[in-house]
């Protein structure tokens, strides 16, 4: 059995947030006696991740994703529960632990002076993490090839586009070859080409280095393409841990039936077969209860001149949106 790289046991995080009523008088009184309320950002979360897994960590804004990542990377001290990553307790911030992890945020991919060149920034990381010259050159060559960095190495950071900063930020965070990656919205704000490159790189890096990756993203396409397993957090609580396909079947009782006819001008009563999700000149998409799907498919084939028929799971975005709105 593979070793557990991440072990989280009843982890919780509660903030004390200052509160006061509006108005100048309330503001003055707050100098003398401040009032607080407790905000439970993460509540009793438990999960394990094996070495080499690439796991999606999803949930709405404010669900507790980033707070959890900060606790696992040692930035925050949990108020309850325990976590072990790579055999270390994160909040103790052991130097040996910090040299084996990387937290990469799409909102700030390259946290260095804009006056530095990309190569200077990478050399700076080499010094900070005490990377031997031989290992630095090997890692640099590997990352340069995977991220197409050759044209960027001698450019100043301030002259890079967002997509270029994201690519260089990945190299900057990975030049010391961490074993554990926390990726927080890595495709945020990127164009279509840059998103595709980023997804390919993450998948390739995970496969070639066996690094363990915990990925958060609001783009469900990132999760669908990269992650076989997802952790779903909502209101600070872990509400699902398992395969994406199981999440879809657990939340949605229907599948999508896509039908096109040989006679384009024919207009049957589609509601006799299911709920119409969308319709255009190419055909119709119906939402059909999973239990009724075989019978509905048979009726369609018997009663209509069907040219093509396909069955698919509902879009992940709609499934996740339902969880956010209605709960697990």
Secondary structure, 3 states (H helix, E strand, C coil): CCCEEEEEEEEEEEEEEEECCCCHHHHHHHHHCCEEEEEEEEEEEEEEEECCCEEEEECCCCCCHHHHHHHHCCCCCCCEEEEEECCECHHHCCHHHHCCEEEEEHHHCCCCCCCCEHHHHHHHHHHHCCCCHHHHHHHHHHHHHHHCCCCCCCCEHHHCCHHHHHHHHHHHHHCCCCCEEEEECCCCCCCHHHHHHHHHHHHHHHHHHCCEEEEECCCHHHHHHHCCEEEEEECCEEEEEEEHHHHHHHHCCEEEEEEEECCCCCCCCHHHCCEEEEEECCEEEEEEEHHHHHHHHHHHHHHCCEEEEEEECCCHHHHHHHHHHHCC
